[in-house]
């Protein structure tokens, strides 16, 4: 099942992060029904927009909750 609205996909990603702490591209693919390239691109966009943060690089990259400003 593919989730149509980008805002709904962001909510799913944030809920996954709240529950599991990290989100990988394959996790996001499974949640949203997007292909690998689209899922990776959208997670990068969310990261660039400041919705989430990332850690690691290449095949070890994971996405995490953005730290709150103190």
PyMOL Python script that loads the backbone (N, CA, C, O; Angstrom):
from pymol import cmd

cmd.read_pdbstr("""\
ATOM      1  N   UNK A   1       0.835  -1.179   0.000  1.00  0.00           N
ATOM      2  CA  UNK A   1       0.000   0.000   0.000  1.00  0.00           C
ATOM      3  C   UNK A   1       0.884   1.248   0.000  1.00  0.00           C
ATOM      4  O   UNK A   1       1.794   1.371   0.820  1.00  0.00           O
ATOM      5  N   UNK A   2       0.617   2.151  -0.904  1.00  0.00           N
ATOM      6  CA  UNK A   2       1.405   3.366  -1.010  1.00  0.00           C
ATOM      7  C   UNK A   2       0.657   4.512  -0.344  1.00  0.00           C
ATOM      8  O   UNK A   2      -0.528   4.724  -0.599  1.00  0.00           O
ATOM      9  N   UNK A   3       1.358   5.248   0.510  1.00  0.00           N
ATOM     10  CA  UNK A   3       0.789   6.404   1.202  1.00  0.00           C
ATOM     11  C   UNK A   3       0.962   7.610   0.288  1.00  0.00           C
ATOM     12  O   UNK A   3       2.086   7.974  -0.058  1.00  0.00           O
ATOM     13  N   UNK A   4      -0.157   8.236  -0.107  1.00  0.00           N
ATOM     14  CA  UNK A   4      -0.143   9.266  -1.145  1.00  0.00           C
ATOM     15  C   UNK A   4       0.388  10.616  -0.679  1.00  0.00           C
ATOM     16  O   UNK A   4       1.175  11.239  -1.391  1.00  0.00           O
ATOM     17  N   UNK A   5      -0.014  11.073   0.475  1.00  0.00           N
ATOM     18  CA  UNK A   5       0.353  12.422   0.891  1.00  0.00           C
ATOM     19  C   UNK A   5       1.696  12.460   1.612  1.00  0.00           C
ATOM     20  O   UNK A   5       1.966  11.662   2.509  1.00  0.00           O
ATOM     21  N   UNK A   6       2.524  13.404   1.196  1.00  0.00           N
ATOM     22  CA  UNK A   6       3.846  13.562   1.792  1.00  0.00           C
ATOM     23  C   UNK A   6       3.731  13.841   3.290  1.00  0.00           C
ATOM     24  O   UNK A   6       4.521  13.319   4.077  1.00  0.00           O
ATOM     25  N   UNK A   7       2.770  14.646   3.687  1.00  0.00           N
ATOM     26  CA  UNK A   7       2.596  14.968   5.108  1.00  0.00           C
ATOM     27  C   UNK A   7       2.248  13.716   5.922  1.00  0.00           C
ATOM     28  O   UNK A   7       2.679  13.583   7.067  1.00  0.00           O
ATOM     29  N   UNK A   8       1.475  12.808   5.339  1.00  0.00           N
ATOM     30  CA  UNK A   8       1.158  11.548   6.011  1.00  0.00           C
ATOM     31  C   UNK A   8       2.401  10.684   6.157  1.00  0.00           C
ATOM     32  O   UNK A   8       2.596  10.021   7.176  1.00  0.00           O
ATOM     33  N   UNK A   9       3.241  10.700   5.123  1.00  0.00           N
ATOM     34  CA  UNK A   9       4.484   9.916   5.185  1.00  0.00           C
ATOM     35  C   UNK A   9       5.425  10.475   6.254  1.00  0.00           C
ATOM     36  O   UNK A   9       6.098   9.714   6.949  1.00  0.00           O
ATOM     37  N   UNK A  10       5.472  11.810   6.386  1.00  0.00           N
ATOM     38  CA  UNK A  10       6.294  12.412   7.431  1.00  0.00           C
ATOM     39  C   UNK A  10       5.780  12.001   8.806  1.00  0.00           C
ATOM     40  O   UNK A  10       6.574  11.686   9.693  1.00  0.00           O
ATOM     41  N   UNK A  11       4.474  12.001   8.993  1.00  0.00           N
ATOM     42  CA  UNK A  11       3.904  11.567  10.271  1.00  0.00           C
ATOM     43  C   UNK A  11       4.278  10.128  10.585  1.00  0.00           C
ATOM     44  O   UNK A  11       4.600   9.803  11.728  1.00  0.00           O
ATOM     45  N   UNK A  12       4.238   9.258   9.569  1.00  0.00           N
ATOM     46  CA  UNK A  12       4.636   7.861   9.764  1.00  0.00           C
ATOM     47  C   UNK A  12       6.102   7.762  10.172  1.00  0.00           C
ATOM     48  O   UNK A  12       6.455   6.991  11.064  1.00  0.00           O
ATOM     49  N   UNK A  13       6.953   8.547   9.511  1.00  0.00           N
ATOM     50  CA  UNK A  13       8.382   8.536   9.820  1.00  0.00           C
ATOM     51  C   UNK A  13       8.619   8.989  11.252  1.00  0.00           C
ATOM     52  O   UNK A  13       9.385   8.364  11.985  1.00  0.00           O
ATOM     53  N   UNK A  14       7.967  10.069  11.653  1.00  0.00           N
ATOM     54  CA  UNK A  14       8.144  10.582  13.014  1.00  0.00           C
ATOM     55  C   UNK A  14       7.623   9.602  14.059  1.00  0.00           C
ATOM     56  O   UNK A  14       8.227   9.444  15.119  1.00  0.00           O
ATOM     57  N   UNK A  15       6.510   8.947  13.765  1.00  0.00           N
ATOM     58  CA  UNK A  15       5.976   7.941  14.688  1.00  0.00           C
ATOM     59  C   UNK A  15       6.946   6.758  14.819  1.00  0.00           C
ATOM     60  O   UNK A  15       7.156   6.237  15.914  1.00  0.00           O
ATOM     61  N   UNK A  16       7.529   6.347  13.697  1.00  0.00           N
ATOM     62  CA  UNK A  16       8.511   5.255  13.716  1.00  0.00           C
ATOM     63  C   UNK A  16       9.728   5.655  14.550  1.00  0.00           C
ATOM     64  O   UNK A  16      10.243   4.857  15.334  1.00  0.00           O
ATOM     65  N   UNK A  17      10.178   6.886  14.377  1.00  0.00           N
ATOM     66  CA  UNK A  17      11.333   7.366  15.138  1.00  0.00           C
ATOM     67  C   UNK A  17      11.015   7.425  16.630  1.00  0.00           C
ATOM     68  O   UNK A  17      11.858   7.087  17.461  1.00  0.00           O
ATOM     69  N   UNK A  18       9.822   7.846  16.962  1.00  0.00           N
ATOM     70  CA  UNK A  18       9.416   7.913  18.374  1.00  0.00           C
ATOM     71  C   UNK A  18       9.448   6.521  19.006  1.00  0.00           C
ATOM     72  O   UNK A  18       9.881   6.356  20.146  1.00  0.00           O
ATOM     73  N   UNK A  19       8.991   5.537  18.260  1.00  0.00           N
ATOM     74  CA  UNK A  19       8.913   4.171  18.780  1.00  0.00           C
ATOM     75  C   UNK A  19      10.258   3.453  18.764  1.00  0.00           C
ATOM     76  O   UNK A  19      10.604   2.763  19.723  1.00  0.00           O
ATOM     77  N   UNK A  20      11.029   3.615  17.665  1.00  0.00           N
ATOM     78  CA  UNK A  20      12.235   2.813  17.463  1.00  0.00           C
ATOM     79  C   UNK A  20      13.555   3.564  17.593  1.00  0.00           C
ATOM     80  O   UNK A  20      14.607   2.943  17.746  1.00  0.00           O
ATOM     81  N   UNK A  21      13.513   4.881  17.535  1.00  0.00           N
ATOM     82  CA  UNK A  21      14.743   5.664  17.689  1.00  0.00           C
ATOM     83  C   UNK A  21      15.504   5.920  16.405  1.00  0.00           C
ATOM     84  O   UNK A  21      16.144   6.962  16.271  1.00  0.00           O
ATOM     85  N   UNK A  22      15.450   4.993  15.453  1.00  0.00           N
ATOM     86  CA  UNK A  22      16.146   5.165  14.169  1.00  0.00           C
ATOM     87  C   UNK A  22      15.238   4.715  13.030  1.00  0.00           C
ATOM     88  O   UNK A  22      14.312   3.926  13.216  1.00  0.00           O
ATOM     89  N   UNK A  23      15.532   5.238  11.859  1.00  0.00           N
ATOM     90  CA  UNK A  23      14.783   4.896  10.652  1.00  0.00           C
ATOM     91  C   UNK A  23      15.782   4.734   9.511  1.00  0.00           C
ATOM     92  O   UNK A  23      16.570   5.639   9.235  1.00  0.00           O
ATOM     93  N   UNK A  24      15.747   3.590   8.858  1.00  0.00           N
ATOM     94  CA  UNK A  24      16.594   3.339   7.696  1.00  0.00           C
ATOM     95  C   UNK A  24      15.737   3.455   6.440  1.00  0.00           C
ATOM     96  O   UNK A  24      14.509   3.413   6.520  1.00  0.00           O
ATOM     97  N   UNK A  25      16.366   3.599   5.299  1.00  0.00           N
ATOM     98  CA  UNK A  25      15.625   3.702   4.043  1.00  0.00           C
ATOM     99  C   UNK A  25      14.716   2.482   3.842  1.00  0.00           C
ATOM    100  O   UNK A  25      13.551   2.665   3.489  1.00  0.00           O
ATOM    101  N   UNK A  26      15.192   1.248   4.048  1.00  0.00           N
ATOM    102  CA  UNK A  26      14.286   0.098   3.881  1.00  0.00           C
ATOM    103  C   UNK A  26      13.073   0.140   4.809  1.00  0.00           C
ATOM    104  O   UNK A  26      11.982  -0.284   4.426  1.00  0.00           O
ATOM    105  N   UNK A  27      13.262   0.653   6.036  1.00  0.00           N
ATOM    106  CA  UNK A  27      12.131   0.803   6.960  1.00  0.00           C
ATOM    107  C   UNK A  27      11.107   1.759   6.363  1.00  0.00           C
ATOM    108  O   UNK A  27       9.906   1.489   6.380  1.00  0.00           O
ATOM    109  N   UNK A  28      11.595   2.879   5.837  1.00  0.00           N
ATOM    110  CA  UNK A  28      10.711   3.895   5.272  1.00  0.00           C
ATOM    111  C   UNK A  28      10.005   3.361   4.022  1.00  0.00           C
ATOM    112  O   UNK A  28       8.832   3.656   3.794  1.00  0.00           O
ATOM    113  N   UNK A  29      10.717   2.584   3.224  1.00  0.00           N
ATOM    114  CA  UNK A  29      10.101   1.949   2.060  1.00  0.00           C
ATOM    115  C   UNK A  29       8.932   1.079   2.492  1.00  0.00           C
ATOM    116  O   UNK A  29       7.853   1.142   1.902  1.00  0.00           O
ATOM    117  N   UNK A  30       9.142   0.276   3.510  1.00  0.00           N
ATOM    118  CA  UNK A  30       8.103  -0.632   3.995  1.00  0.00           C
ATOM    119  C   UNK A  30       6.901   0.146   4.534  1.00  0.00           C
ATOM    120  O   UNK A  30       5.753  -0.230   4.298  1.00  0.00           O
ATOM    121  N   UNK A  31       7.175   1.230   5.260  1.00  0.00           N
ATOM    122  CA  UNK A  31       6.092   2.036   5.832  1.00  0.00           C
ATOM    123  C   UNK A  31       5.248   2.732   4.774  1.00  0.00           C
ATOM    124  O   UNK A  31       4.029   2.835   4.912  1.00  0.00           O
ATOM    125  N   UNK A  32       5.901   3.211   3.713  1.00  0.00           N
ATOM    126  CA  UNK A  32       5.228   4.101   2.760  1.00  0.00           C
ATOM    127  C   UNK A  32       4.872   3.467   1.432  1.00  0.00           C
ATOM    128  O   UNK A  32       3.978   3.950   0.738  1.00  0.00           O
ATOM    129  N   UNK A  33       5.557   2.388   1.063  1.00  0.00           N
ATOM    130  CA  UNK A  33       5.338   1.785  -0.242  1.00  0.00           C
ATOM    131  C   UNK A  33       6.143   2.443  -1.356  1.00  0.00           C
ATOM    132  O   UNK A  33       5.975   2.095  -2.525  1.00  0.00           O
ATOM    133  N   UNK A  34       7.013   3.386  -1.013  1.00  0.00           N
ATOM    134  CA  UNK A  34       7.862   4.029  -2.015  1.00  0.00           C
ATOM    135  C   UNK A  34       9.001   3.097  -2.411  1.00  0.00           C
ATOM    136  O   UNK A  34       9.370   2.205  -1.648  1.00  0.00           O
ATOM    137  N   UNK A  35       9.552   3.302  -3.590  1.00  0.00           N
ATOM    138  CA  UNK A  35      10.747   2.584  -4.010  1.00  0.00           C
ATOM    139  C   UNK A  35      11.965   3.127  -3.279  1.00  0.00           C
ATOM    140  O   UNK A  35      11.880   4.147  -2.593  1.00  0.00           O
ATOM    141  N   UNK A  36      13.095   2.449  -3.424  1.00  0.00           N
ATOM    142  CA  UNK A  36      14.310   2.824  -2.703  1.00  0.00           C
ATOM    143  C   UNK A  36      14.755   4.254  -3.023  1.00  0.00           C
ATOM    144  O   UNK A  36      15.038   5.032  -2.113  1.00  0.00           O
ATOM    145  N   UNK A  37      14.818   4.596  -4.292  1.00  0.00           N
ATOM    146  CA  UNK A  37      15.308   5.915  -4.694  1.00  0.00           C
ATOM    147  C   UNK A  37      14.405   7.021  -4.173  1.00  0.00           C
ATOM    148  O   UNK A  37      14.894   8.018  -3.642  1.00  0.00           O
ATOM    149  N   UNK A  38      13.104   6.860  -4.316  1.00  0.00           N
ATOM    150  CA  UNK A  38      12.152   7.869  -3.845  1.00  0.00           C
ATOM    151  C   UNK A  38      12.183   7.982  -2.324  1.00  0.00           C
ATOM    152  O   UNK A  38      12.123   9.084  -1.780  1.00  0.00           O
ATOM    153  N   UNK A  39      12.275   6.848  -1.641  1.00  0.00           N
ATOM    154  CA  UNK A  39      12.312   6.857  -0.178  1.00  0.00           C
ATOM    155  C   UNK A  39      13.566   7.571   0.323  1.00  0.00           C
ATOM    156  O   UNK A  39      13.485   8.400   1.230  1.00  0.00           O
ATOM    157  N   UNK A  40      14.707   7.259  -0.252  1.00  0.00           N
ATOM    158  CA  UNK A  40      15.963   7.896   0.154  1.00  0.00           C
ATOM    159  C   UNK A  40      15.924   9.396  -0.119  1.00  0.00           C
ATOM    160  O   UNK A  40      16.366  10.191   0.711  1.00  0.00           O
ATOM    161  N   UNK A  41      15.399   9.784  -1.271  1.00  0.00           N
ATOM    162  CA  UNK A  41      15.322  11.206  -1.622  1.00  0.00           C
ATOM    163  C   UNK A  41      14.406  11.953  -0.658  1.00  0.00           C
ATOM    164  O   UNK A  41      14.723  13.064  -0.233  1.00  0.00           O
ATOM    165  N   UNK A  42      13.282  11.353  -0.316  1.00  0.00           N
ATOM    166  CA  UNK A  42      12.342  12.032   0.578  1.00  0.00           C
ATOM    167  C   UNK A  42      12.915  12.152   1.986  1.00  0.00           C
ATOM    168  O   UNK A  42      12.725  13.180   2.637  1.00  0.00           O
ATOM    169  N   UNK A  43      13.603  11.137   2.463  1.00  0.00           N
ATOM    170  CA  UNK A  43      14.232  11.238   3.781  1.00  0.00           C
ATOM    171  C   UNK A  43      15.303  12.329   3.787  1.00  0.00           C
ATOM    172  O   UNK A  43      15.431  13.059   4.769  1.00  0.00           O
ATOM    173  N   UNK A  44      16.066  12.447   2.710  1.00  0.00           N
ATOM    174  CA  UNK A  44      17.053  13.535   2.593  1.00  0.00           C
ATOM    175  C   UNK A  44      16.350  14.891   2.632  1.00  0.00           C
ATOM    176  O   UNK A  44      16.824  15.819   3.288  1.00  0.00           O
ATOM    177  N   UNK A  45      15.220  15.005   1.929  1.00  0.00           N
ATOM    178  CA  UNK A  45      14.456  16.260   1.943  1.00  0.00           C
ATOM    179  C   UNK A  45      13.982  16.592   3.353  1.00  0.00           C
ATOM    180  O   UNK A  45      14.120  17.731   3.799  1.00  0.00           O
ATOM    181  N   UNK A  46      13.427  15.613   4.056  1.00  0.00           N
ATOM    182  CA  UNK A  46      12.982  15.834   5.432  1.00  0.00           C
ATOM    183  C   UNK A  46      14.151  16.301   6.299  1.00  0.00           C
ATOM    184  O   UNK A  46      13.993  17.173   7.154  1.00  0.00           O
ATOM    185  N   UNK A  47      15.303  15.722   6.072  1.00  0.00           N
ATOM    186  CA  UNK A  47      16.506  16.083   6.822  1.00  0.00           C
ATOM    187  C   UNK A  47      16.921  17.525   6.484  1.00  0.00           C
ATOM    188  O   UNK A  47      17.218  18.313   7.382  1.00  0.00           O
ATOM    189  N   UNK A  48      16.941  17.859   5.207  1.00  0.00           N
ATOM    190  CA  UNK A  48      17.328  19.208   4.776  1.00  0.00           C
ATOM    191  C   UNK A  48      16.347  20.267   5.272  1.00  0.00           C
ATOM    192  O   UNK A  48      16.736  21.409   5.516  1.00  0.00           O
ATOM    193  N   UNK A  49      15.091  19.893   5.421  1.00  0.00           N
ATOM    194  CA  UNK A  49      14.057  20.816   5.906  1.00  0.00           C
ATOM    195  C   UNK A  49      14.067  20.936   7.431  1.00  0.00           C
ATOM    196  O   UNK A  49      13.353  21.769   7.990  1.00  0.00           O
ATOM    197  N   UNK A  50      14.860  20.122   8.096  1.00  0.00           N
ATOM    198  CA  UNK A  50      14.957  20.188   9.550  1.00  0.00           C
ATOM    199  C   UNK A  50      13.903  19.395  10.300  1.00  0.00           C
ATOM    200  O   UNK A  50      13.752  19.555  11.511  1.00  0.00           O
ATOM    201  N   UNK A  51      13.174  18.543   9.596  1.00  0.00           N
ATOM    202  CA  UNK A  51      12.139  17.722  10.250  1.00  0.00           C
ATOM    203  C   UNK A  51      12.757  16.578  11.044  1.00  0.00           C
ATOM    204  O   UNK A  51      12.262  16.207  12.108  1.00  0.00           O
ATOM    205  N   UNK A  52      13.839  16.026  10.517  1.00  0.00           N
ATOM    206  CA  UNK A  52      14.561  14.921  11.148  1.00  0.00           C
ATOM    207  C   UNK A  52      16.052  15.182  10.963  1.00  0.00           C
ATOM    208  O   UNK A  52      16.438  16.122  10.268  1.00  0.00           O
ATOM    209  N   UNK A  53      16.881  14.362  11.574  1.00  0.00           N
ATOM    210  CA  UNK A  53      18.332  14.468  11.432  1.00  0.00           C
ATOM    211  C   UNK A  53      18.868  13.131  10.926  1.00  0.00           C
ATOM    212  O   UNK A  53      18.142  12.137  10.893  1.00  0.00           O
ATOM    213  N   UNK A  54      20.139  13.111  10.533  1.00  0.00           N
ATOM    214  CA  UNK A  54      20.737  11.863  10.071  1.00  0.00           C
ATOM    215  C   UNK A  54      22.066  11.626  10.776  1.00  0.00           C
ATOM    216  O   UNK A  54      22.683  12.545  11.314  1.00  0.00           O
ATOM    217  N   UNK A  55      22.480  10.376  10.755  1.00  0.00           N
ATOM    218  CA  UNK A  55      23.743   9.968  11.350  1.00  0.00           C
ATOM    219  C   UNK A  55      24.352   8.891  10.473  1.00  0.00           C
ATOM    220  O   UNK A  55      23.630   8.071   9.905  1.00  0.00           O
ATOM    221  N   UNK A  56      25.671   8.882  10.356  1.00  0.00           N
ATOM    222  CA  UNK A  56      26.343   7.886   9.540  1.00  0.00           C
ATOM    223  C   UNK A  56      26.402   8.314   8.085  1.00  0.00           C
ATOM    224  O   UNK A  56      25.970   9.410   7.729  1.00  0.00           O
ATOM    225  N   UNK A  57      26.942   7.435   7.246  1.00  0.00           N
ATOM    226  CA  UNK A  57      27.029   7.757   5.826  1.00  0.00           C
ATOM    227  C   UNK A  57      26.964   6.470   5.002  1.00  0.00           C
ATOM    228  O   UNK A  57      27.192   5.368   5.502  1.00  0.00           O
ATOM    229  N   UNK A  58      26.651   6.650   3.747  1.00  0.00           N
ATOM    230  CA  UNK A  58      26.562   5.519   2.834  1.00  0.00           C
ATOM    231  C   UNK A  58      25.528   4.512   3.290  1.00  0.00           C
ATOM    232  O   UNK A  58      24.425   4.880   3.695  1.00  0.00           O
ATOM    233  N   UNK A  59      25.885   3.239   3.224  1.00  0.00           N
ATOM    234  CA  UNK A  59      24.943   2.176   3.580  1.00  0.00           C
ATOM    235  C   UNK A  59      24.682   2.104   5.082  1.00  0.00           C
ATOM    236  O   UNK A  59      23.817   1.350   5.527  1.00  0.00           O
ATOM    237  N   UNK A  60      25.426   2.885   5.862  1.00  0.00           N
ATOM    238  CA  UNK A  60      25.253   2.897   7.321  1.00  0.00           C
ATOM    239  C   UNK A  60      24.450   4.104   7.795  1.00  0.00           C
ATOM    240  O   UNK A  60      24.337   4.332   8.999  1.00  0.00           O
ATOM    241  N   UNK A  61      23.898   4.870   6.878  1.00  0.00           N
ATOM    242  CA  UNK A  61      23.147   6.069   7.243  1.00  0.00           C
ATOM    243  C   UNK A  61      21.818   5.688   7.870  1.00  0.00           C
ATOM    244  O   UNK A  61      21.103   4.818   7.373  1.00  0.00           O
ATOM    245  N   UNK A  62      21.501   6.355   8.968  1.00  0.00           N
ATOM    246  CA  UNK A  62      20.214   6.201   9.622  1.00  0.00           C
ATOM    247  C   UNK A  62      19.656   7.595   9.891  1.00  0.00           C
ATOM    248  O   UNK A  62      20.397   8.574   9.981  1.00  0.00           O
ATOM    249  N   UNK A  63      18.359   7.660  10.012  1.00  0.00           N
ATOM    250  CA  UNK A  63      17.691   8.923  10.315  1.00  0.00           C
ATOM    251  C   UNK A  63      17.178   8.847  11.735  1.00  0.00           C
ATOM    252  O   UNK A  63      16.694   7.807  12.182  1.00  0.00           O
ATOM    253  N   UNK A  64      17.289   9.962  12.439  1.00  0.00           N
ATOM    254  CA  UNK A  64      16.943  10.033  13.855  1.00  0.00           C
ATOM    255  C   UNK A  64      16.091  11.267  14.110  1.00  0.00           C
ATOM    256  O   UNK A  64      15.974  12.146  13.257  1.00  0.00           O
ATOM    257  N   UNK A  65      15.502  11.319  15.290  1.00  0.00           N
ATOM    258  CA  UNK A  65      14.731  12.501  15.671  1.00  0.00           C
ATOM    259  C   UNK A  65      15.669  13.702  15.775  1.00  0.00           C
ATOM    260  O   UNK A  65      16.810  13.585  16.222  1.00  0.00           O
ATOM    261  N   UNK A  66      15.169  14.831  15.359  1.00  0.00           N
ATOM    262  CA  UNK A  66      15.937  16.058  15.471  1.00  0.00           C
ATOM    263  C   UNK A  66      16.012  16.431  16.940  1.00  0.00           C
ATOM    264  O   UNK A  66      15.007  16.372  17.649  1.00  0.00           O
ATOM    265  N   UNK A  67      17.192  16.812  17.401  1.00  0.00           N
ATOM    266  CA  UNK A  67      17.346  17.243  18.781  1.00  0.00           C
ATOM    267  C   UNK A  67      16.646  18.579  18.967  1.00  0.00           C
ATOM    268  O   UNK A  67      16.716  19.456  18.106  1.00  0.00           O
ATOM    269  N   UNK A  68      15.981  18.722  20.082  1.00  0.00           N
ATOM    270  CA  UNK A  68      15.290  19.983  20.350  1.00  0.00           C
ATOM    271  C   UNK A  68      16.327  21.043  20.745  1.00  0.00           C
ATOM    272  O   UNK A  68      17.312  20.748  21.422  1.00  0.00           O
ATOM    273  N   UNK A  69      16.082  22.273  20.308  1.00  0.00           N
ATOM    274  CA  UNK A  69      16.992  23.379  20.636  1.00  0.00           C
ATOM    275  C   UNK A  69      16.857  23.711  22.110  1.00  0.00           C
ATOM    276  O   UNK A  69      15.758  23.774  22.660  1.00  0.00           O
ATOM    277  N   UNK A  70      18.000  23.920  22.727  1.00  0.00           N
ATOM    278  CA  UNK A  70      17.972  24.210  24.168  1.00  0.00           C
ATOM    279  C   UNK A  70      18.398  25.619  24.424  1.00  0.00           C
ATOM    280  O   UNK A  70      18.439  26.052  25.576  1.00  0.00           O
TER     281      UNK A  70
END
""", "prot")
cmd.dss("prot")
cmd.show_as("cartoon", "prot")
cmd.util.cbc("prot")
cmd.orient("prot")
